[in-house]
Each structure stands twice: as structure tokens, then as C-alpha cells.
Amino acid sequence: MSFKGKHIWITGASTGIGRALAKKLDADGALVSVSARSEDKLNSLVSEGQNIRAFPVDVTDVSMMNAAIDMIADRAPIDFVVLGAGAWTIMDSDQMDMAPIRTGMEVNYFGTLNAVDKLIPMMKTRGVGHIAIIASVAGYRGLPRSIAYSPTKAALINLAEILKVELEPHNIGVSIVNPGFVDTPLTQDNPFPMPGLMSADEAAEALYKGLAKRKFEISFPFGFTLVMKMLRVAPNWLYLFVMRRIRASI
Ligand SMILES: NC(=O)c1ccc[n+]([C@@H]2O[C@H](COP(=O)([O-])OP(=O)(O)OC[C@H]3O[C@@H](n4cnc5c(N)ncnc54)[C@H](OP(=O)(O)O)[C@@H]3O)[C@@H](O)[C@H]2O)c1
């Protein structure tokens, strides 16, 4: 399926995966609307594209989000949304800091819900639409040093499972996007090895292909996410054995 003529709204599009996806969809002839907090970065993206328009927003601000969604829908009805705004802070449970933990949940989970809450009635009225939520393989099960991140992504995977079944009768599709490691500003300070690390362009290509097929789960890269999927269904004793070894090494 081509995205030509479709209107796609992407949050978290100022950098990384969202930005690369916006450029790819723009090259495909889509109408692309992009959001994040950094207006300057969004404007530079707009200047590089043909049909990209910027709608700066903080996804945690409900009234700002509602106003932005109204403006985006005024441009053209929203066919696809890719909700990728995300925050990651490395943290150990013996050095807990509630502020970044709350920010992680506010941006990753409630920031996504702030969009979904407003979009569902709009899409239901039209009887068409597709919602893609970027979670992570870190949401499959608890990962060491991810107390401010892993639970937020688990919540998103759970949310997508609910939405998929409940929105199907309204002809609204749902995708959950579970990347492995991608080389973006989010991961640039990670002090540990990142197996299967891919570029933002490679991640955007995989996301684009999955979205075009309207797949429910879009995960990449294949090898690393396969290992994570196997660990997801592994018995607790095996999972905890592997996690203890990983925790000791990072
Ligand atoms: N990179 C990876 O290895 C990886 C792996 C799995 C999942 N993911 C997920 O993929 C998504 C994209 O991440 P990325 O790797 O492309 O990282 P990134 O380049 O750091 O992108 C994060 C985006 O979120 C935006 N953002 C953060 N807080 C926001 C807020 N309060 N309101 C609006 N926008 C906000 C940032 O823009 P502003 O700062 O301008 O607001 C930026 O555009 C995230 O959900 C991330 O958790 C990434």
C-alpha cells in the first residue's frame, strides 16, 4: 500500500525514528504533520520536505494536545497516527528518582493516551483510521536499569492489545511498534553495548513497511527482537537467570 495522499500525524518527529519516518512518508507523497516540543527542529524538517507541516506540542499538556489535534485535523482528516514521543532515563532501583519516573509515564503512556482519547471519536465518526503506538521490546518484560522506562512500554503494549480488539468493529486499525536498539538521541548516552543497533533510517524503513501492511505488531530488527520474544515467553527461572547475568554486565 502507498501512503500517497494520506494524512499522517507523527509525534516525536523532531529527531530519531519519527523524523526519519516523516521524511520517508513525505517522499511517498503523503501529507505529513509532525509534532514534538522543539519547534526549531520541526521547522528544519518542514524545510527539507514537500508536504510536511509542523504542529509543536508537549504531549503531556492535554489542552495543548486537543488544540493541536484540532488544527491537524483541519488540515485534512487524519488517516494514520504514529505516536512516538518518548522519554528514556537509565535508572537503578537502588537510586530511584521519582521525577524522571513520573516524566517517563507522563510522556510515554499518558502522552499517548492524550492523543488516543481525542482521536478515537474523530476516527469513529469517519469510520476509518489507523493508530500506531511506539512501545519497545523493553516492554515485553522488566529489564534491568529500566525502572523509568520498561513499565511505561509494558503499559503501551497492553493498551494496544485492548484498543486493537475494541476498535476493530469501527474499522480503526491499531499497530504496536516494538523496536530493539536504534541509534538516535534517545540512546546516544547509553553506557552499555546495544546488540543489533540499527540506524534511524533503517528503523523508519521497517516501520513504514509494517504500517503499509497494517500489521498489528511491528518489531525490528528481526534477530534481536526474536531473542526478546523468546525471553518474553520463557519461564521465570530462565528469564531471571538471563537478566541477572545481564545486570551483572551493564
Ligand atoms: N532508540 C531506541 O533504541 C528505541 C528503542 C525502542 C523504542 N524506542 C522508542 O521510539 C520512540 C522514538 O524514539 P527515538 O529513538 O527516535 O528517540 P528520540 O530521537 O529521542 O525521539 C524522541 C522524540 O520524542 C519527543 N518528545 C519527548 N518528550 C516529548 C514531549 N513531552 N512532548 C512531545 N514530544 C516529546 C522528542 O522531541 P522534543 O524533545 O523536541 O519534544 C523527540 O522528537 C520513543 O517512543 C522511544 O521510546 C526507541
The ligand as an SDF file (V2000), in Angstrom:
LIG
                    3D

 48 52  0  0  0  0  0  0  0  0999 V2000
   16.0910    4.4100   20.0550 N   0  0  0  0  0  0  0  0  0  0  0  0
   15.7770    3.2170   20.5110 C   0  0  0  0  0  0  0  0  0  0  0  0
   16.6440    2.3520   20.6800 O   0  0  0  0  0  0  0  0  0  0  0  0
   14.3470    2.8770   20.8110 C   0  0  0  0  0  0  0  0  0  0  0  0
   14.0580    1.5410   21.1150 C   0  0  0  0  0  0  0  0  0  0  0  0
   12.7570    1.1980   21.4110 C   0  0  0  0  0  0  0  0  0  0  0  0
   11.7720    2.1510   21.3990 C   0  0  0  0  0  0  0  0  0  0  0  0
   12.0940    3.4550   21.1100 N   0  0  0  0  0  0  0  0  0  0  0  0
   11.0010    4.4240   21.1270 C   0  0  0  0  0  0  0  0  0  0  0  0
   10.9160    5.0490   19.8840 O   0  0  0  0  0  0  0  0  0  0  0  0
   10.3280    6.3430   20.0530 C   0  0  0  0  0  0  0  0  0  0  0  0
   11.1760    7.3550   19.3120 C   0  0  0  0  0  0  0  0  0  0  0  0
   12.4320    7.4170   19.9620 O   0  0  0  0  0  0  0  0  0  0  0  0
   13.7950    7.7480   19.2180 P   0  0  0  0  0  0  0  0  0  0  0  0
   14.7000    6.6260   19.4560 O   0  0  0  0  0  0  0  0  0  0  0  0
   13.5430    8.2110   17.8460 O   0  0  0  0  0  0  0  0  0  0  0  0
   14.3350    8.9130   20.1650 O   0  0  0  0  0  0  0  0  0  0  0  0
   14.4420   10.4780   20.0080 P   0  0  0  0  0  0  0  0  0  0  0  0
   15.1500   10.8230   18.7540 O   0  0  0  0  0  0  0  0  0  0  0  0
   14.9930   10.9720   21.3010 O   0  0  0  0  0  0  0  0  0  0  0  0
   12.9190   10.9220   19.8500 O   0  0  0  0  0  0  0  0  0  0  0  0
   12.0710   11.1730   20.9320 C   0  0  0  0  0  0  0  0  0  0  0  0
   11.0580   12.1740   20.4350 C   0  0  0  0  0  0  0  0  0  0  0  0
   10.0920   12.3970   21.4600 O   0  0  0  0  0  0  0  0  0  0  0  0
    9.8810   13.7960   21.5640 C   0  0  0  0  0  0  0  0  0  0  0  0
    9.3960   14.1220   22.8940 N   0  0  0  0  0  0  0  0  0  0  0  0
    9.9670   13.8340   24.0910 C   0  0  0  0  0  0  0  0  0  0  0  0
    9.2190   14.3250   25.0940 N   0  0  0  0  0  0  0  0  0  0  0  0
    8.1460   14.9360   24.4960 C   0  0  0  0  0  0  0  0  0  0  0  0
    7.0230   15.6460   24.9960 C   0  0  0  0  0  0  0  0  0  0  0  0
    6.8210   15.8420   26.3250 N   0  0  0  0  0  0  0  0  0  0  0  0
    6.1140   16.1390   24.1180 N   0  0  0  0  0  0  0  0  0  0  0  0
    6.2940   15.9680   22.7860 C   0  0  0  0  0  0  0  0  0  0  0  0
    7.3320   15.3040   22.2560 N   0  0  0  0  0  0  0  0  0  0  0  0
    8.2500   14.8010   23.1150 C   0  0  0  0  0  0  0  0  0  0  0  0
   11.2490   14.4080   21.2610 C   0  0  0  0  0  0  0  0  0  0  0  0
   11.1450   15.7360   20.8140 O   0  0  0  0  0  0  0  0  0  0  0  0
   11.3090   17.0540   21.6860 P   0  0  0  0  0  0  0  0  0  0  0  0
   12.4230   16.8110   22.6550 O   0  0  0  0  0  0  0  0  0  0  0  0
   11.5850   18.0830   20.6680 O   0  0  0  0  0  0  0  0  0  0  0  0
    9.9900   17.2500   22.3400 O   0  0  0  0  0  0  0  0  0  0  0  0
   11.6710   13.5280   20.0960 C   0  0  0  0  0  0  0  0  0  0  0  0
   11.1110   14.0070   18.8970 O   0  0  0  0  0  0  0  0  0  0  0  0
   10.2370    6.5730   21.5540 C   0  0  0  0  0  0  0  0  0  0  0  0
    8.9320    6.3040   21.9990 O   0  0  0  0  0  0  0  0  0  0  0  0
   11.1930    5.5540   22.1170 C   0  0  0  0  0  0  0  0  0  0  0  0
   10.8750    5.1660   23.4400 O   0  0  0  0  0  0  0  0  0  0  0  0
   13.3440    3.8330   20.8050 C   0  0  0  0  0  0  0  0  0  0  0  0
  1  2  1  0
  2  3  2  0
  2  4  1  0
  4  5  1  0
  4 48  2  0
  5  6  2  0
  6  7  1  0
  7  8  2  0
  8  9  1  0
  8 48  1  0
  9 10  1  0
  9 46  1  0
 10 11  1  0
 11 12  1  0
 11 44  1  0
 12 13  1  0
 13 14  1  0
 14 15  2  0
 14 16  1  0
 14 17  1  0
 17 18  1  0
 18 19  2  0
 18 20  1  0
 18 21  1  0
 21 22  1  0
 22 23  1  0
 23 24  1  0
 23 42  1  0
 24 25  1  0
 25 26  1  0
 25 36  1  0
 26 27  1  0
 26 35  1  0
 27 28  2  0
 28 29  1  0
 29 30  1  0
 29 35  2  0
 30 31  1  0
 30 32  2  0
 32 33  1  0
 33 34  2  0
 34 35  1  0
 36 37  1  0
 36 42  1  0
 37 38  1  0
 38 39  2  0
 38 40  1  0
 38 41  1  0
 42 43  1  0
 44 45  1  0
 44 46  1  0
 46 47  1  0
M  CHG  2   8   1  16  -1
M  END
$$$$
